[in-house]
Amino acid sequence: MAEWLTAWTLWHWLVLGFVLLIAEVVAPGVFLLWWGLAALVTALVQFLFPAFSLVGLAIFYGVLACILSFAWWKYQHNKDRQDQAKTSLNQRDHAMVGKQGIVQEIAINGIGRGAFGDTTWRIQGEHLAMNDLVKVVRVEGITLIVEKVTE
């Protein structure tokens, strides 16, 4: 390949890479990042091995961009799944497990209301009386299952 053509395509790979990286900053989505990095790596490969054809470099770029994108997607997908298993976002009732509160009202059947911070919850437990200190042991639907805290 002529030297001027190699330099010309090298600059195009660099420009493409930086344009994609800038586009990622302007419109973040973590997708253009990997395509931009693939273009920069392709420019590096062309610089180190100028004998590669333009078609070979384009195939290298496409394959590398797909591999980087898929690897990031797989990593992020697994991380999101782990974070989702650990989070209590939008599951405030499950975040209550282990919290302590005060029995505000209780019926003979052991169902009543308990104050936990600035909120009251439906509670259920055995041998509870008004103003008992209780601890949440599990959640069943909208009911916090509590047990009396013995001091």
VMD Tcl script that builds the backbone (N, CA, C; Angstrom):
set m [mol new atoms 453]
animate dup $m
set s [atomselect $m all]
$s set {name element resname resid chain x y z} {
  {N N MET 1 A 0.860 -1.167 0.000}
  {CA C MET 1 A 0.000 0.000 0.000}
  {C C MET 1 A 0.907 1.231 0.000}
  {N N ALA 2 A 0.521 2.212 -0.738}
  {CA C ALA 2 A 1.316 3.435 -0.814}
  {C C ALA 2 A 1.375 4.087 0.554}
  {N N GLU 3 A 2.509 4.740 0.796}
  {CA C GLU 3 A 2.721 5.365 2.113}
  {C C GLU 3 A 1.702 6.463 2.386}
  {N N TRP 4 A 1.363 7.246 1.380}
  {CA C TRP 4 A 0.376 8.315 1.590}
  {C C TRP 4 A -0.994 7.752 1.918}
  {N N LEU 5 A -1.351 6.584 1.333}
  {CA C LEU 5 A -2.636 5.954 1.616}
  {C C LEU 5 A -2.671 5.421 3.034}
  {N N THR 6 A -1.548 4.866 3.494}
  {CA C THR 6 A -1.460 4.371 4.867}
  {C C THR 6 A -1.635 5.518 5.854}
  {N N ALA 7 A -0.947 6.625 5.616}
  {CA C ALA 7 A -1.076 7.783 6.498}
  {C C ALA 7 A -2.494 8.343 6.439}
  {N N TRP 8 A -3.066 8.357 5.253}
  {CA C TRP 8 A -4.413 8.884 5.083}
  {C C TRP 8 A -5.422 8.052 5.866}
  {N N THR 9 A -5.359 6.725 5.755}
  {CA C THR 9 A -6.309 5.869 6.471}
  {C C THR 9 A -6.030 5.869 7.970}
  {N N LEU 10 A -4.760 5.986 8.352}
  {CA C LEU 10 A -4.418 6.058 9.778}
  {C C LEU 10 A -5.101 7.257 10.422}
  {N N TRP 11 A -5.036 8.399 9.760}
  {CA C TRP 11 A -5.691 9.593 10.284}
  {C C TRP 11 A -7.203 9.422 10.347}
  {N N HIS 12 A -7.750 8.727 9.382}
  {CA C HIS 12 A -9.203 8.494 9.390}
  {C C HIS 12 A -9.623 7.604 10.565}
  {N N TRP 13 A -8.829 6.593 10.877}
  {CA C TRP 13 A -9.144 5.747 12.038}
  {C C TRP 13 A -9.051 6.567 13.326}
  {N N LEU 14 A -8.029 7.413 13.404}
  {CA C LEU 14 A -7.880 8.244 14.605}
  {C C LEU 14 A -9.048 9.222 14.745}
  {N N VAL 15 A -9.405 9.876 13.652}
  {CA C VAL 15 A -10.518 10.828 13.694}
  {C C VAL 15 A -11.817 10.100 14.054}
  {N N LEU 16 A -12.060 8.965 13.422}
  {CA C LEU 16 A -13.261 8.197 13.737}
  {C C LEU 16 A -13.302 7.834 15.222}
  {N N GLY 17 A -12.167 7.375 15.747}
  {CA C GLY 17 A -12.099 7.006 17.164}
  {C C GLY 17 A -12.404 8.178 18.076}
  {N N PHE 18 A -11.791 9.320 17.826}
  {CA C PHE 18 A -12.015 10.477 18.689}
  {C C PHE 18 A -13.418 11.066 18.517}
  {N N VAL 19 A -13.947 11.021 17.308}
  {CA C VAL 19 A -15.322 11.500 17.099}
  {C C VAL 19 A -16.301 10.622 17.882}
  {N N LEU 20 A -16.097 9.315 17.848}
  {CA C LEU 20 A -16.985 8.421 18.603}
  {C C LEU 20 A -16.834 8.621 20.112}
  {N N LEU 21 A -15.615 8.858 20.581}
  {CA C LEU 21 A -15.413 9.105 22.018}
  {C C LEU 21 A -16.067 10.417 22.445}
  {N N ILE 22 A -15.949 11.427 21.615}
  {CA C ILE 22 A -16.599 12.715 21.921}
  {C C ILE 22 A -18.114 12.551 21.884}
  {N N ALA 23 A -18.617 11.792 20.917}
  {CA C ALA 23 A -20.059 11.542 20.842}
  {C C ALA 23 A -20.543 10.805 22.082}
  {N N GLU 24 A -19.723 9.936 22.634}
  {CA C GLU 24 A -20.080 9.229 23.869}
  {C C GLU 24 A -20.220 10.204 25.030}
  {N N VAL 25 A -19.363 11.217 25.059}
  {CA C VAL 25 A -19.436 12.223 26.130}
  {C C VAL 25 A -20.691 13.071 25.957}
  {N N VAL 26 A -20.999 13.432 24.722}
  {CA C VAL 26 A -22.153 14.279 24.449}
  {C C VAL 26 A -23.459 13.510 24.666}
  {N N ALA 27 A -23.523 12.279 24.194}
  {CA C ALA 27 A -24.724 11.445 24.331}
  {C C ALA 27 A -24.319 10.129 24.976}
  {N N PRO 28 A -24.154 10.131 26.311}
  {CA C PRO 28 A -23.629 8.937 26.977}
  {C C PRO 28 A -24.552 7.737 26.831}
  {N N GLY 29 A -23.949 6.613 26.624}
  {CA C GLY 29 A -24.694 5.377 26.506}
  {C C GLY 29 A -23.767 4.189 26.645}
  {N N VAL 30 A -22.486 4.464 26.788}
  {CA C VAL 30 A -21.425 3.463 26.971}
  {C C VAL 30 A -21.362 2.501 25.790}
  {N N PHE 31 A -21.979 2.842 24.698}
  {CA C PHE 31 A -21.906 2.006 23.510}
  {C C PHE 31 A -20.876 2.560 22.535}
  {N N LEU 32 A -20.922 3.858 22.308}
  {CA C LEU 32 A -19.971 4.473 21.373}
  {C C LEU 32 A -18.543 4.427 21.895}
  {N N LEU 33 A -18.403 4.336 23.210}
  {CA C LEU 33 A -17.074 4.245 23.827}
  {C C LEU 33 A -16.293 3.078 23.246}
  {N N TRP 34 A -16.924 1.914 23.192}
  {CA C TRP 34 A -16.229 0.716 22.735}
  {C C TRP 34 A -15.940 0.763 21.243}
  {N N TRP 35 A -16.823 1.371 20.453}
  {CA C TRP 35 A -16.579 1.503 19.024}
  {C C TRP 35 A -15.462 2.524 18.778}
  {N N GLY 36 A -15.414 3.568 19.587}
  {CA C GLY 36 A -14.332 4.545 19.477}
  {C C GLY 36 A -12.986 3.954 19.862}
  {N N LEU 37 A -12.974 3.182 20.953}
  {CA C LEU 37 A -11.717 2.527 21.347}
  {C C LEU 37 A -11.267 1.516 20.297}
  {N N ALA 38 A -12.216 0.818 19.683}
  {CA C ALA 38 A -11.868 -0.132 18.621}
  {C C ALA 38 A -11.231 0.605 17.437}
  {N N ALA 39 A -11.727 1.790 17.109}
  {CA C ALA 39 A -11.137 2.570 16.014}
  {C C ALA 39 A -9.723 3.005 16.369}
  {N N LEU 40 A -9.497 3.406 17.627}
  {CA C LEU 40 A -8.149 3.810 18.040}
  {C C LEU 40 A -7.185 2.621 18.032}
  {N N VAL 41 A -7.657 1.461 18.462}
  {CA C VAL 41 A -6.811 0.256 18.415}
  {C C VAL 41 A -6.521 -0.112 16.964}
  {N N THR 42 A -7.517 0.043 16.093}
  {CA C THR 42 A -7.305 -0.229 14.667}
  {C C THR 42 A -6.248 0.721 14.094}
  {N N ALA 43 A -6.268 1.981 14.503}
  {CA C ALA 43 A -5.233 2.928 14.065}
  {C C ALA 43 A -3.863 2.478 14.559}
  {N N LEU 44 A -3.809 1.996 15.794}
  {CA C LEU 44 A -2.536 1.501 16.345}
  {C C LEU 44 A -2.043 0.290 15.562}
  {N N VAL 45 A -2.944 -0.632 15.232}
  {CA C VAL 45 A -2.563 -1.814 14.453}
  {C C VAL 45 A -2.059 -1.391 13.074}
  {N N GLN 46 A -2.721 -0.427 12.456}
  {CA C GLN 46 A -2.269 0.037 11.139}
  {C C GLN 46 A -0.908 0.713 11.243}
  {N N PHE 47 A -0.681 1.451 12.318}
  {CA C PHE 47 A 0.614 2.110 12.513}
  {C C PHE 47 A 1.725 1.074 12.693}
  {N N LEU 48 A 1.439 0.027 13.491}
  {CA C LEU 48 A 2.455 -0.999 13.752}
  {C C LEU 48 A 2.641 -1.954 12.577}
  {N N PHE 49 A 1.571 -2.239 11.855}
  {CA C PHE 49 A 1.612 -3.171 10.733}
  {C C PHE 49 A 1.011 -2.512 9.494}
  {N N PRO 50 A 1.738 -1.641 8.829}
  {CA C PRO 50 A 1.179 -0.885 7.702}
  {C C PRO 50 A 0.829 -1.750 6.489}
  {N N ALA 51 A 1.194 -3.019 6.487}
  {CA C ALA 51 A 0.916 -3.880 5.343}
  {C C ALA 51 A -0.538 -4.349 5.309}
  {N N PHE 52 A -1.294 -4.153 6.397}
  {CA C PHE 52 A -2.695 -4.558 6.421}
  {C C PHE 52 A -3.476 -3.789 5.362}
  {N N SER 53 A -4.380 -4.486 4.695}
  {CA C SER 53 A -5.224 -3.829 3.696}
  {C C SER 53 A -6.355 -3.075 4.387}
  {N N LEU 54 A -6.960 -2.169 3.656}
  {CA C LEU 54 A -8.075 -1.405 4.196}
  {C C LEU 54 A -9.234 -2.324 4.547}
  {N N VAL 55 A -9.486 -3.312 3.724}
  {CA C VAL 55 A -10.572 -4.269 3.992}
  {C C VAL 55 A -10.245 -5.082 5.244}
  {N N GLY 56 A -9.011 -5.511 5.376}
  {CA C GLY 56 A -8.596 -6.259 6.567}
  {C C GLY 56 A -8.752 -5.428 7.832}
  {N N LEU 57 A -8.387 -4.150 7.749}
  {CA C LEU 57 A -8.535 -3.269 8.899}
  {C C LEU 57 A -10.006 -3.030 9.239}
  {N N ALA 58 A -10.840 -2.898 8.215}
  {CA C ALA 58 A -12.271 -2.697 8.457}
  {C C ALA 58 A -12.880 -3.924 9.133}
  {N N ILE 59 A -12.473 -5.110 8.695}
  {CA C ILE 59 A -12.964 -6.341 9.331}
  {C C ILE 59 A -12.450 -6.426 10.771}
  {N N PHE 60 A -11.173 -6.115 10.967}
  {CA C PHE 60 A -10.595 -6.106 12.313}
  {C C PHE 60 A -11.369 -5.145 13.213}
  {N N TYR 61 A -11.641 -3.956 12.701}
  {CA C TYR 61 A -12.379 -2.958 13.460}
  {C C TYR 61 A -13.766 -3.465 13.842}
  {N N GLY 62 A -14.502 -3.992 12.895}
  {CA C GLY 62 A -15.856 -4.472 13.160}
  {C C GLY 62 A -15.881 -5.594 14.184}
  {N N VAL 63 A -14.958 -6.544 14.034}
  {CA C VAL 63 A -14.907 -7.669 14.973}
  {C C VAL 63 A -14.509 -7.179 16.369}
  {N N LEU 64 A -13.490 -6.324 16.445}
  {CA C LEU 64 A -13.045 -5.812 17.738}
  {C C LEU 64 A -14.138 -4.979 18.413}
  {N N ALA 65 A -14.823 -4.146 17.660}
  {CA C ALA 65 A -15.901 -3.326 18.224}
  {C C ALA 65 A -17.018 -4.211 18.778}
  {N N CYS 66 A -17.365 -5.259 18.050}
  {CA C CYS 66 A -18.408 -6.180 18.531}
  {C C CYS 66 A -17.950 -6.929 19.778}
  {N N ILE 67 A -16.707 -7.379 19.799}
  {CA C ILE 67 A -16.182 -8.095 20.964}
  {C C ILE 67 A -16.164 -7.186 22.190}
  {N N LEU 68 A -15.667 -5.972 22.037}
  {CA C LEU 68 A -15.627 -5.036 23.170}
  {C C LEU 68 A -17.029 -4.695 23.662}
  {N N SER 69 A -17.950 -4.464 22.738}
  {CA C SER 69 A -19.326 -4.140 23.124}
  {C C SER 69 A -19.983 -5.305 23.845}
  {N N PHE 70 A -19.818 -6.506 23.319}
  {CA C PHE 70 A -20.418 -7.678 23.950}
  {C C PHE 70 A -19.794 -7.953 25.317}
  {N N ALA 71 A -18.477 -7.823 25.415}
  {CA C ALA 71 A -17.811 -8.052 26.697}
  {C C ALA 71 A -18.310 -7.053 27.744}
  {N N TRP 72 A -18.458 -5.782 27.352}
  {CA C TRP 72 A -18.974 -4.785 28.293}
  {C C TRP 72 A -20.418 -5.098 28.671}
  {N N TRP 73 A -21.233 -5.462 27.692}
  {CA C TRP 73 A -22.630 -5.790 27.975}
  {C C TRP 73 A -22.709 -6.960 28.953}
  {N N LYS 74 A -21.912 -7.991 28.723}
  {CA C LYS 74 A -21.924 -9.170 29.595}
  {C C LYS 74 A -21.494 -8.784 31.008}
  {N N TYR 75 A -20.429 -8.006 31.119}
  {CA C TYR 75 A -19.957 -7.560 32.431}
  {C C TYR 75 A -21.028 -6.736 33.134}
  {N N GLN 76 A -21.604 -5.774 32.448}
  {CA C GLN 76 A -22.602 -4.893 33.049}
  {C C GLN 76 A -23.875 -5.649 33.400}
  {N N HIS 77 A -24.272 -6.589 32.552}
  {CA C HIS 77 A -25.464 -7.385 32.806}
  {C C HIS 77 A -25.298 -8.195 34.091}
  {N N ASN 78 A -24.142 -8.840 34.259}
  {CA C ASN 78 A -23.877 -9.608 35.480}
  {C C ASN 78 A -23.819 -8.696 36.697}
  {N N LYS 79 A -23.196 -7.543 36.556}
  {CA C LYS 79 A -23.092 -6.589 37.668}
  {C C LYS 79 A -24.479 -6.073 38.061}
  {N N ASP 80 A -25.302 -5.755 37.076}
  {CA C ASP 80 A -26.662 -5.285 37.352}
  {C C ASP 80 A -27.476 -6.353 38.072}
  {N N ARG 81 A -27.313 -7.604 37.653}
  {CA C ARG 81 A -28.046 -8.696 38.289}
  {C C ARG 81 A -27.617 -8.861 39.748}
  {N N GLN 82 A -26.305 -8.752 40.016}
  {CA C GLN 82 A -25.812 -8.850 41.386}
  {C C GLN 82 A -26.305 -7.673 42.219}
  {N N ASP 83 A -26.248 -6.464 41.657}
  {CA C ASP 83 A -26.718 -5.278 42.375}
  {C C ASP 83 A -28.205 -5.366 42.660}
  {N N GLN 84 A -28.964 -5.903 41.717}
  {CA C GLN 84 A -30.402 -6.012 41.898}
  {C C GLN 84 A -30.732 -6.998 43.010}
  {N N ALA 85 A -29.919 -8.036 43.142}
  {CA C ALA 85 A -30.154 -9.012 44.202}
  {C C ALA 85 A -29.853 -8.411 45.571}
  {N N LYS 86 A -28.908 -7.469 45.628}
  {CA C LYS 86 A -28.509 -6.872 46.904}
  {C C LYS 86 A -29.345 -5.660 47.298}
  {N N THR 87 A -29.946 -5.006 46.348}
  {CA C THR 87 A -30.594 -3.731 46.625}
  {C C THR 87 A -31.958 -3.909 47.269}
  {N N SER 88 A -32.328 -2.927 48.035}
  {CA C SER 88 A -33.672 -2.921 48.604}
  {C C SER 88 A -34.466 -1.747 48.033}
  {N N LEU 89 A -33.994 -1.209 46.909}
  {CA C LEU 89 A -34.687 -0.117 46.260}
  {C C LEU 89 A -36.092 -0.553 45.875}
  {N N ASN 90 A -37.075 0.247 46.210}
  {CA C ASN 90 A -38.480 -0.048 45.963}
  {C C ASN 90 A -38.952 -1.308 46.681}
  {N N GLN 91 A -38.218 -1.727 47.698}
  {CA C GLN 91 A -38.615 -2.849 48.521}
  {C C GLN 91 A -38.407 -2.450 49.975}
  {N N ARG 92 A -39.033 -1.365 50.336}
  {CA C ARG 92 A -38.828 -0.800 51.660}
  {C C ARG 92 A -39.197 -1.797 52.759}
  {N N ASP 93 A -40.211 -2.631 52.481}
  {CA C ASP 93 A -40.609 -3.607 53.494}
  {C C ASP 93 A -39.477 -4.583 53.796}
  {N N HIS 94 A -38.759 -5.047 52.775}
  {CA C HIS 94 A -37.652 -5.975 52.994}
  {C C HIS 94 A -36.460 -5.299 53.662}
  {N N ALA 95 A -36.339 -4.018 53.490}
  {CA C ALA 95 A -35.269 -3.283 54.160}
  {C C ALA 95 A -35.553 -3.164 55.649}
  {N N MET 96 A -36.766 -3.458 56.049}
  {CA C MET 96 A -37.154 -3.350 57.453}
  {C C MET 96 A -36.663 -4.522 58.293}
  {N N VAL 97 A -36.271 -5.625 57.664}
  {CA C VAL 97 A -35.819 -6.797 58.421}
  {C C VAL 97 A -34.635 -6.401 59.307}
  {N N GLY 98 A -34.777 -6.696 60.604}
  {CA C GLY 98 A -33.747 -6.364 61.582}
  {C C GLY 98 A -33.997 -5.045 62.302}
  {N N LYS 99 A -34.910 -4.230 61.795}
  {CA C LYS 99 A -35.205 -2.934 62.425}
  {C C LYS 99 A -36.052 -3.136 63.678}
  {N N GLN 100 A -35.924 -2.203 64.608}
  {CA C GLN 100 A -36.697 -2.258 65.839}
  {C C GLN 100 A -37.753 -1.166 65.844}
  {N N GLY 101 A -38.881 -1.458 66.494}
  {CA C GLY 101 A -39.962 -0.507 66.596}
  {C C GLY 101 A -40.760 -0.741 67.862}
  {N N ILE 102 A -41.821 0.034 68.014}
  {CA C ILE 102 A -42.684 -0.020 69.203}
  {C C ILE 102 A -44.090 -0.433 68.775}
  {N N VAL 103 A -44.687 -1.345 69.519}
  {CA C VAL 103 A -46.061 -1.756 69.254}
  {C C VAL 103 A -46.991 -0.606 69.638}
  {N N GLN 104 A -47.804 -0.149 68.686}
  {CA C GLN 104 A -48.752 0.938 68.950}
  {C C GLN 104 A -50.138 0.411 69.270}
  {N N GLU 105 A -50.552 -0.630 68.582}
  {CA C GLU 105 A -51.846 -1.257 68.859}
  {C C GLU 105 A -51.719 -2.727 68.522}
  {N N ILE 106 A -52.438 -3.558 69.256}
  {CA C ILE 106 A -52.356 -5.000 69.044}
  {C C ILE 106 A -53.704 -5.632 69.346}
  {N N ALA 107 A -54.081 -6.610 68.546}
  {CA C ALA 107 A -55.336 -7.346 68.760}
  {C C ALA 107 A -55.020 -8.693 69.402}
  {N N ILE 108 A -56.054 -9.396 69.811}
  {CA C ILE 108 A -55.884 -10.697 70.463}
  {C C ILE 108 A -55.201 -11.696 69.535}
  {N N ASN 109 A -55.437 -11.593 68.236}
  {CA C ASN 109 A -54.860 -12.530 67.274}
  {C C ASN 109 A -53.384 -12.242 66.968}
  {N N GLY 110 A -52.798 -11.218 67.581}
  {CA C GLY 110 A -51.383 -10.909 67.386}
  {C C GLY 110 A -51.105 -9.980 66.218}
  {N N ILE 111 A -52.155 -9.470 65.589}
  {CA C ILE 111 A -51.981 -8.543 64.473}
  {C C ILE 111 A -52.242 -7.134 64.970}
  {N N GLY 112 A -51.397 -6.202 64.572}
  {CA C GLY 112 A -51.572 -4.829 65.016}
  {C C GLY 112 A -50.759 -3.873 64.181}
  {N N ARG 113 A -50.374 -2.743 64.779}
  {CA C ARG 113 A -49.556 -1.738 64.096}
  {C C ARG 113 A -48.361 -1.426 64.960}
  {N N GLY 114 A -47.241 -1.216 64.293}
  {CA C GLY 114 A -46.017 -0.866 64.995}
  {C C GLY 114 A -45.401 0.373 64.384}
  {N N ALA 115 A -44.767 1.164 65.237}
  {CA C ALA 115 A -44.095 2.382 64.768}
  {C C ALA 115 A -42.621 2.079 64.546}
  {N N PHE 116 A -42.164 2.344 63.335}
  {CA C PHE 116 A -40.762 2.164 62.958}
  {C C PHE 116 A -40.294 3.480 62.364}
  {N N GLY 117 A -39.562 4.249 63.150}
  {CA C GLY 117 A -39.157 5.574 62.702}
  {C C GLY 117 A -40.371 6.471 62.621}
  {N N ASP 118 A -40.589 7.083 61.476}
  {CA C ASP 118 A -41.731 7.993 61.322}
  {C C ASP 118 A -42.906 7.341 60.594}
  {N N THR 119 A -42.897 6.005 60.478}
  {CA C THR 119 A -43.923 5.294 59.735}
  {C C THR 119 A -44.500 4.168 60.594}
  {N N THR 120 A -45.753 3.871 60.372}
  {CA C THR 120 A -46.343 2.709 61.033}
  {C C THR 120 A -46.552 1.610 60.011}
  {N N TRP 121 A -46.418 0.380 60.478}
  {CA C TRP 121 A -46.557 -0.789 59.622}
  {C C TRP 121 A -47.509 -1.777 60.281}
  {N N ARG 122 A -48.123 -2.602 59.465}
  {CA C ARG 122 A -48.912 -3.710 59.986}
  {C C ARG 122 A -47.918 -4.746 60.510}
  {N N ILE 123 A -48.147 -5.205 61.724}
  {CA C ILE 123 A -47.243 -6.180 62.327}
  {C C ILE 123 A -48.023 -7.392 62.802}
  {N N GLN 124 A -47.288 -8.475 62.970}
  {CA C GLN 124 A -47.874 -9.700 63.520}
  {C C GLN 124 A -46.805 -10.379 64.354}
  {N N GLY 125 A -47.195 -10.826 65.515}
  {CA C GLY 125 A -46.261 -11.515 66.392}
  {C C GLY 125 A -46.999 -12.172 67.536}
  {N N GLU 126 A -46.264 -12.918 68.349}
  {CA C GLU 126 A -46.848 -13.635 69.475}
  {C C GLU 126 A -46.505 -12.942 70.781}
  {N N HIS 127 A -47.464 -12.963 71.706}
  {CA C HIS 127 A -47.270 -12.449 73.062}
  {C C HIS 127 A -46.813 -10.993 73.073}
  {N N LEU 128 A -47.474 -10.166 72.278}
  {CA C LEU 128 A -47.136 -8.752 72.201}
  {C C LEU 128 A -48.126 -7.919 73.005}
  {N N ALA 129 A -47.645 -6.825 73.562}
  {CA C ALA 129 A -48.496 -5.885 74.286}
  {C C ALA 129 A -48.150 -4.476 73.816}
  {N N MET 130 A -49.023 -3.532 74.154}
  {CA C MET 130 A -48.777 -2.139 73.787}
  {C C MET 130 A -47.420 -1.688 74.316}
  {N N ASN 131 A -46.709 -0.881 73.535}
  {CA C ASN 131 A -45.416 -0.279 73.866}
  {C C ASN 131 A -44.272 -1.278 74.006}
  {N N ASP 132 A -44.473 -2.538 73.574}
  {CA C ASP 132 A -43.365 -3.500 73.564}
  {C C ASP 132 A -42.362 -3.094 72.482}
  {N N LEU 133 A -41.090 -3.326 72.754}
  {CA C LEU 133 A -40.041 -3.135 71.760}
  {C C LEU 133 A -39.968 -4.418 70.939}
  {N N VAL 134 A -40.107 -4.280 69.611}
  {CA C VAL 134 A -40.100 -5.451 68.733}
  {C C VAL 134 A -39.044 -5.299 67.647}
  {N N LYS 135 A -38.678 -6.448 67.084}
  {CA C LYS 135 A -37.701 -6.484 65.989}
  {C C LYS 135 A -38.319 -7.270 64.830}
  {N N VAL 136 A -38.137 -6.748 63.616}
  {CA C VAL 136 A -38.675 -7.401 62.418}
  {C C VAL 136 A -37.794 -8.595 62.066}
  {N N VAL 137 A -38.417 -9.777 61.927}
  {CA C VAL 137 A -37.662 -10.977 61.576}
  {C C VAL 137 A -37.868 -11.399 60.119}
  {N N ARG 138 A -39.036 -11.062 59.551}
  {CA C ARG 138 A -39.281 -11.353 58.132}
  {C C ARG 138 A -40.498 -10.564 57.658}
  {N N VAL 139 A -40.768 -10.650 56.365}
  {CA C VAL 139 A -41.883 -9.927 55.765}
  {C C VAL 139 A -42.763 -10.938 55.038}
  {N N GLU 140 A -44.061 -10.832 55.253}
  {CA C GLU 140 A -45.028 -11.663 54.529}
  {C C GLU 140 A -46.057 -10.732 53.910}
  {N N GLY 141 A -45.948 -10.504 52.630}
  {CA C GLY 141 A -46.843 -9.575 51.943}
  {C C GLY 141 A -46.627 -8.166 52.462}
  {N N ILE 142 A -47.683 -7.594 53.080}
  {CA C ILE 142 A -47.559 -6.239 53.624}
  {C C ILE 142 A -47.423 -6.252 55.143}
  {N N THR 143 A -47.224 -7.435 55.700}
  {CA C THR 143 A -47.148 -7.582 57.155}
  {C C THR 143 A -45.713 -7.862 57.579}
  {N N LEU 144 A -45.253 -7.102 58.568}
  {CA C LEU 144 A -43.940 -7.350 59.153}
  {C C LEU 144 A -44.120 -8.356 60.284}
  {N N ILE 145 A -43.423 -9.459 60.200}
  {CA C ILE 145 A -43.464 -10.464 61.259}
  {C C ILE 145 A -42.403 -10.063 62.281}
  {N N VAL 146 A -42.852 -9.843 63.526}
  {CA C VAL 146 A -41.966 -9.309 64.549}
  {C C VAL 146 A -41.889 -10.252 65.728}
  {N N GLU 147 A -40.846 -10.054 66.501}
  {CA C GLU 147 A -40.727 -10.751 67.776}
  {C C GLU 147 A -40.329 -9.757 68.848}
  {N N LYS 148 A -40.764 -10.027 70.033}
  {CA C LYS 148 A -40.510 -9.124 71.160}
  {C C LYS 148 A -39.016 -9.146 71.482}
  {N N VAL 149 A -38.454 -7.944 71.697}
  {CA C VAL 149 A -37.041 -7.844 72.056}
  {C C VAL 149 A -36.956 -7.967 73.569}
  {N N THR 150 A -36.198 -8.955 74.013}
  {CA C THR 150 A -36.012 -9.135 75.452}
  {C C THR 150 A -34.714 -8.473 75.853}
  {N N GLU 151 A -34.786 -7.717 76.898}
  {CA C GLU 151 A -33.604 -6.955 77.311}
  {C C GLU 151 A -32.865 -7.618 78.410}
}
mol reanalyze $m
mol bondsrecalc $m
mol representation Tube
mol addrep $m
